[in-house]
Amino acid sequence: MKQQRFQIDGPRVRELRERLGLRQLDFAPRCGLSPAALSNVELGYRGASPRVIVAIARELGVGFDDITIDTMKPRRPPLGALSA
């Protein structure tokens, strides 16, 4: 299976959704997902297609980059690790 370059940041999606006061039950259909599928995305149990990522970003009022992780970029170490 080919690794996707962009991975959805589920916890970030949940944070933004909750900030807008939206329940999964109401938000999921607006993105083309069932509430259970949205829950799995937010928990990191399942990924999302680029089409679904764009729909989620649109409904949250943010850009694609705001809710994705570029898997081709090296990850930075946590800030605490730099001072050790």
N, C-alpha and C positions, 0 to 999 in steps of 0.2 A: 504494500500500500504506500502510495506517495505521500510524503509529509507536506502538509499545507504550510505556506510561508506565514500566513497570518492566523493566529489563534485568538479566539474571542476571550476577553478577560471577564469571566463570569462574575466574580465578586464586584468588579467595577460596574457592570450592568445592574446588578442588584442595588448597589449604593445609589446610582443615579435614578433608578426607578423609584426607590423608596423616598428619595429626596423630593421627587415630583408627587409623592403621595399616591402612587398607583399600585394597585394590587396585581399580583400575577394573573388572577382570574380575568381582570379587565385588560391588562396590557398584552398578554400572550396572543390573543386573536388579532390584535392590531399589527402584530409582527408575523403573522402566518404560522404561529405555533400553538400547541395545546398548552395549558397551564403546567402539565407534568413535564413536557419537553423544555419549557422555559426554566422550570425549577432545576432540571438536570444541567442546562447550560450554565445557570448561575452558580451551581455547586461544582462545576468543572467536570461533571460526569460525562458530558457529551459536548462535541464541538458544534459548529454552525457553518453552513455554507456561506460563501460571500454574499449571496442574495439575502439571506436571513440577517447577516451582520449589518448590511446596508439598511434593511428595514428596521432593525432595532435601533440603530444610530439615528435614523430619521425620526422615529417615534420619541426618542429621548432628547432630540434637538441638539445632538452632538455630531462630530465628525467620525468617520471610520477609524481614524487613528486613535481616537479617545477611548475606544472600547476594544482595541486589539493589541496583541503583542506580536512584534515582528520576530519570528522564530529564527531568522537568519542573522539577526544582530546578536553579538555576544552580550550576555547579561552582565550587568554591573554588580560587583559585590555589595552586600548591605553596608550602609554607612558605618555601623558599629565594627565591622570587620576591618575597616581601614585604620582604625586607631589602635588596634590590638598589637 
